[in-house]
Amino acid sequence: MDIDEAFGLVLREIREFRGLKQDSFGSAASRNYIGRLEKGEHSPTLERVEKIADALGVDPVLLILWSYDRAGDKALGTSGEKGNDALKKLMAAMLDLGEKR
């Protein structure tokens, strides 16, 4: 499954869990746009992901990470753990570089 299809699946699952309809997103996104996203026909911008996440009542990072887990057929939370580890390594390297300057 590609990332657009995975994002659409995650979006639909959370939307349905929250009891929302495709036209419940107000200015965040039209019913048609949400439908296209859920079918994996479109890739949203980060700004749009943030607006959609707000309408769903979730953190936008959750939408993105859960989508990557789904796209890679990984256990829920796997991408978040890897991302957190990578961020810690990057921050440590940047701090180390800053101390050497």
C-alpha positions in Angstrom: 0.0 0.0 0.0 1.4 3.4 -0.8 1.5 6.3 1.6 -1.5 8.1 0.0 -3.7 5.0 0.3 -2.5 4.5 3.9 -3.2 8.1 4.9 -6.7 7.7 3.4 -7.3 4.6 5.4 -6.2 6.1 8.6 -8.2 9.3 8.0 -11.4 7.2 7.3 -10.9 5.0 10.4 -10.4 8.0 12.7 -13.3 10.0 11.1 -15.6 7.0 11.5 -14.5 6.4 15.1 -15.2 10.0 15.9 -18.7 9.7 14.2 -17.9 12.3 11.6 -19.1 12.5 8.1 -17.0 13.5 5.1 -18.7 16.9 5.2 -17.9 17.5 8.9 -14.6 19.2 8.3 -15.8 22.8 7.7 -13.1 25.1 6.3 -10.4 22.4 6.8 -11.6 20.4 3.8 -14.6 19.9 1.6 -16.5 16.6 1.4 -15.1 16.0 -2.1 -11.5 16.6 -0.9 -11.9 14.3 2.1 -13.4 11.6 -0.2 -10.4 11.9 -2.6 -8.0 11.6 0.3 -9.7 8.6 1.7 -9.5 6.9 -1.7 -5.7 7.7 -1.8 -6.2 9.9 -4.8 -4.5 12.9 -3.4 -1.6 13.9 -1.1 -2.4 16.7 1.4 0.0 19.5 2.3 1.3 19.6 5.8 -0.9 22.7 6.4 -3.9 20.7 5.4 -2.9 17.7 7.5 -2.8 20.0 10.5 -6.3 21.4 9.7 -7.7 17.9 9.2 -6.1 16.6 12.4 -7.6 19.5 14.3 -11.0 18.7 13.0 -10.5 15.1 14.0 -9.2 16.1 17.4 -5.9 14.4 17.0 -2.3 15.5 16.7 -1.2 15.8 13.1 1.9 13.8 13.8 -0.3 10.9 14.7 -1.9 11.0 11.3 1.4 11.0 9.6 3.1 8.3 11.7 0.1 6.0 11.7 0.0 6.3 7.9 3.6 5.3 7.6 3.0 2.3 9.9 0.1 1.3 7.6 2.0 1.8 4.4 4.8 -0.3 5.6 2.5 -2.9 7.2 4.2 -2.3 10.6 2.8 -2.5 14.1 1.1 0.7 15.3 3.7 3.0 16.9 6.7 1.6 15.1 7.4 4.7 13.0 6.9 6.9 16.0 9.5 4.9 18.0 12.0 5.0 15.1 11.4 8.7 14.6 11.9 9.4 18.3 15.2 7.5 18.3 16.4 9.3 15.2 15.5 12.7 16.7 17.4 11.9 19.9 20.5 10.9 17.8 20.2 14.0 15.7 19.9 16.3 18.7 22.8 14.6 20.4 25.0 15.1 17.3 23.9 18.7 17.0 24.7 19.4 20.6 28.1 17.7 20.3 28.9 19.8 17.2 27.8 23.0 19.0 30.2 22.2 21.9 33.1 21.6 19.5 32.7 25.0 17.9 
